[in-house]
Amino acid sequence: MRKIFIACLFLHGCIAHAQSHYPGQHASKFVLEDKLKPAVYSFDLQDVKLLESRFTKNREREVQWLMSIDVNRLLHSFRTSAGVYSGQDGGYMTVKKLAGWESLDCEIRGHTTGHILSGLALLYASTHDEKFKTKADSLVKGLAEVQQALNQDGYLGAFPEELINRNIAGTRVWVPWYTLHKIFSGLIDQYLYCDNKRALEVVTRMGDWAYKKLQPVSAEQRIKMLRVEFGGINESFYNLYAITGKENYKWLGDFFYHNEVLDPLEQGKDNLNAKHANTFIPKILGLVRNYELEGAGNGQGIASFFWKTVVDHHSFCTGSNSDKEHFFKPDSISKHLTGLTGESCNVYNMLKLTRHLFSLNANVQYADYYEKALFNHILGQQDPQTGMIAYFLPMLPGAYKVYSTADSSFWCCVGSGFENQAKYGEAIYYHCNNDLYVNLFIPSELSWKEKGLTLKQETSFPEEGAVRLMVESGDAISIALNIRYPSWADAATMKVNGKKVAVKSKPGGYIVINRKWSKGDVVEINFPMSLRVIPTNDDPNKLAIAYGPIVLAGEMGTDEMISPAPFSDPKKYNDYYSYDYKVPAGISSELKLDKNKLHEYLKPVAGKPLTFKTVKEGITLKPLYNTHRERYVVYWDIR
C-alpha cells in the first residue's frame, strides 16, 4: 500500500500539532514532534479572547442549545448498544433517545456525541468556563462505562460492531467509520483541551481494537472498504500516533489512504466531478496530517492542488461548494444554482484545510479565502433567533435557509456547527519568531505569552473597514506586525500613534510594520470597501454582488413560506433533500445595471450598514449572513 503523509496544519501554539485546532501549549501531550516545521503557528484558543460582536452572539446561542441537550440522551444509543439501560431511576424508559439522524437504526447513531465532545472542548478552551468541562467529563465517564460493558477489546459505538464487520466483508453499509471518527476526534479533543486522561484511555483502547480488527483485512477487502465514506478517521489515527508514539496507530492512518481518490490528484487531475464532496475533503486532511508528521512525500502538493481546484473551479461566491452534496463539472457554477448547494460540513472541512495550508507557507490567498467562507457562510449558517443550523446555503433564486430543529434533526452539519460556533478565535492571529500576523478583523484580545505582549483589536468590521490595534501590555519589544491587506480592498490608509504612515503594500499581501512596540502604541488602519461583481466562472452575465468581502442578497419576501418553514419538518429526518421551496412565480433574478458602474445602479440605504437598493427595480440588497427567514437572490441575470 502506498503511503503519503498528511499533517494537521498547525497547532494553536508554538509547535505543529496533530489536528488543526489543537493548542500548542499542549505540546507536552505529544510524544512525537512533527518533523515538518511550519512557516507560521496559530495561537492557542485560550490566548485569544473574543470581544463582543456578532461572533460572540453566535457562540452564546450555540451554548444555550448545546448545554440544553441532556447527557443521558447523548449516551442513550451507546447504552442501548451495550445493553446498559440507565435513567434517573435506573429504568430504560426514563431517557428518550435523540431524534433525527440519531434515531435511525443504523451506523450514523452517535456522531452527534462526538461532535459535542469536540464542541465542549473548544468552548472550554475559548472561554475557560468550567461548566463545559463538567458536562464533557460526564459524557466521557458514560462512554467509558459503555466501553467496559461491551467488553469487546475496546470497541465503542452507538451501533453494533457487526456493522463494522459487514463493511469489511464488502456488504453495503452507510458510514460506520465516519461515525467512529467523530467519537475518536471528540475524545482526543477532550484529552488535549480538557486534560481528560480517561478520554485518552478510552480512545487508545478504541485504537487497539481497530488495529486488531483491520490487521487481517486483505488488499481486495480494503479497496472495497474505502469506497464507503470514512470521514477523517485517518486524521484521528495519525493524531493518536503523535500523542502516544504507538506505531500501530500510524499503520491505521496509512490503511485509510484512498489511492482511488488521491492518486489522480497527485498527477494534477481534477477528478472531483460527481464525487461526494464531504467524503472527499477529509481524505485530504488526513493526507496533510501525515505529511506534517513525517515531513516527506507530496502531501502538501496534493493538498494545495486540491484546494486550488475546489476554490477556483468548484466554489460559489460564498466559498461554499457542491450541489446536493456532490462536486460537479469544473467551471459550471451557473448550471448549479439550486436549493441544495453549499453543504455546511464542506465549508467546515475546507476551513480546516485552509488553516493547514496557510500554516505551511503563510500565503495570503488562504487567509482571503478563510475570511470569505467564514463571513459569508459560517457566520450566517445559524438562525439568530433560535441558534438552529442550516444544512445547505441555497443559491436557487427565491429559496431561503432551512434550519434544523432543537430536538429532531442532528444532521452532520448540526454536528460540525457545534464546533464552528465554538472556535471563532482560531484563525485571527498567527506568529513565528518575531512576526505577528493579523489575518481576520474580529474584535478580540490576544495574549502572546512568550513575548509578554497583549494586543487588543477593536473594529466594527465588516460594517466599516476601520481596524484599531492597541498594545495593552508588555515590555518594549521589537516585532514585525503583519496586517493582511485584503485582495478586495481599495487604497488603505494607516496611522501609527496618530501619525499618517504611507502604505506601500498592495492588496492581496501584508502591510508590515517593523518597530519596537510599547504599551499604549496604537495602529489605525482603514480598508475602504466598494461594490463589486463576482461573475459565475462560466457566464459573465450571471453574477453575485458584493461590498468588500461581503456577499449581498436581494430581499424577496416571505410569500408562500408555510410552517414549518423556515425549519425542517420535525417528522422527517432528511427533508433537506426533497425540500420544496415553493418559489413564487413572480420572483425574478433579472437586474438592469451596468456591472462597471454599480454605484450608479445601487444606492446605500441610510442608517443601514451594508444595505443597498437598486435604482430601477427597488430591490433591497443586504449581507447574505444577515438574511434569515425570508427568500433571497444571490446570483443575478444582468440585462
Stockholm file with secondary structure:
# STOCKHOLM 1.0

chainA/1-639         MRKIFIACLFLHGCIAHAQSHYPGQHASKFVLEDKLKPAVYSFDLQDVKLLESRFTKNREREVQWLMSIDVNRLLHSFRTSAGVYSGQDGGYMTVKKLAGWESLDCEIRGHTTGHILSGLALLYASTHDEKFKTKADSLVKGLAEVQQALNQDGYLGAFPEELINRNIAGTRVWVPWYTLHKIFSGLIDQYLYCDNKRALEVVTRMGDWAYKKLQPVSAEQRIKMLRVEFGGINESFYNLYAITGKENYKWLGDFFYHNEVLDPLEQGKDNLNAKHANTFIPKILGLVRNYELEGAGNGQGIASFFWKTVVDHHSFCTGSNSDKEHFFKPDSISKHLTGLTGESCNVYNMLKLTRHLFSLNANVQYADYYEKALFNHILGQQDPQTGMIAYFLPMLPGAYKVYSTADSSFWCCVGSGFENQAKYGEAIYYHCNNDLYVNLFIPSELSWKEKGLTLKQETSFPEEGAVRLMVESGDAISIALNIRYPSWADAATMKVNGKKVAVKSKPGGYIVINRKWSKGDVVEINFPMSLRVIPTNDDPNKLAIAYGPIVLAGEMGTDEMISPAPFSDPKKYNDYYSYDYKVPAGISSELKLDKNKLHEYLKPVAGKPLTFKTVKEGITLKPLYNTHRERYVVYWDIR
#=GR chainA/1-639 SS CCCCCEECCCCSSSSCCSSTTCCGGGGGGCSSCCSSCCSCEECCGGGEEECSSHHHHHHHHHHHHHHHSCHHHHHHHHHHHHTCCCCTTSCGGGSCCCCGGGGSSSTTTTHHHHHHHHHHHHHHHHHCCHHHHHHHHHHHHHHHHHHHHHCSTTCCCSSCTHHHHHHHHTCCCSCHHHHHHHHHHHHHHHHHHHCCHHHHHHHHHHHHHHHHHHTTCCHHHHHHHTTSCCTTHHHHHHHHHHHHCCHHHHHHHHHTCCHHHHHHHHTTCCCCTTCBHHHHHHHHHHHHHHHHHHCCSSHHHHHHHHHHHHHHHSBCTTSCBCBTTBCCSTTCGGGGCSTTBCCHHHHHHHHHHHHHHHHHHCCHHHHHHHHHHIIIIITTSBCTTTCCBBSCCCCSTTBCCCBCCTTTCCCHHHHHHHHHTTCGGGGSEEEETTEEEECSCCSEEEEEGGGTEEEEEEECTTSSCEEEEEEEECSCEEEEEEEEECTTCCSCEEEETTEEECCCCCSSEEEEEEEEECTTCEEEEECCCCEEEEEETTEEEEEEEEETTEEEEEECCCTTCCTTTTBCCTTCSCTTTTCCCCCCTTCCCEECCCTTCHHHHEEECTTCTTCEEETTTCCEEEEGGGCCSSCEECEEEEC
#=GC SS_cons         CCCCCEECCCCSSSSCCSSTTCCGGGGGGCSSCCSSCCSCEECCGGGEEECSSHHHHHHHHHHHHHHHSCHHHHHHHHHHHHTCCCCTTSCGGGSCCCCGGGGSSSTTTTHHHHHHHHHHHHHHHHHCCHHHHHHHHHHHHHHHHHHHHHCSTTCCCSSCTHHHHHHHHTCCCSCHHHHHHHHHHHHHHHHHHHCCHHHHHHHHHHHHHHHHHHTTCCHHHHHHHTTSCCTTHHHHHHHHHHHHCCHHHHHHHHHTCCHHHHHHHHTTCCCCTTCBHHHHHHHHHHHHHHHHHHCCSSHHHHHHHHHHHHHHHSBCTTSCBCBTTBCCSTTCGGGGCSTTBCCHHHHHHHHHHHHHHHHHHCCHHHHHHHHHHIIIIITTSBCTTTCCBBSCCCCSTTBCCCBCCTTTCCCHHHHHHHHHTTCGGGGSEEEETTEEEECSCCSEEEEEGGGTEEEEEEECTTSSCEEEEEEEECSCEEEEEEEEECTTCCSCEEEETTEEECCCCCSSEEEEEEEEECTTCEEEEECCCCEEEEEETTEEEEEEEEETTEEEEEECCCTTCCTTTTBCCTTCSCTTTTCCCCCCTTCCCEECCCTTCHHHHEEECTTCTTCEEETTTCCEEEEGGGCCSSCEECEEEEC
//
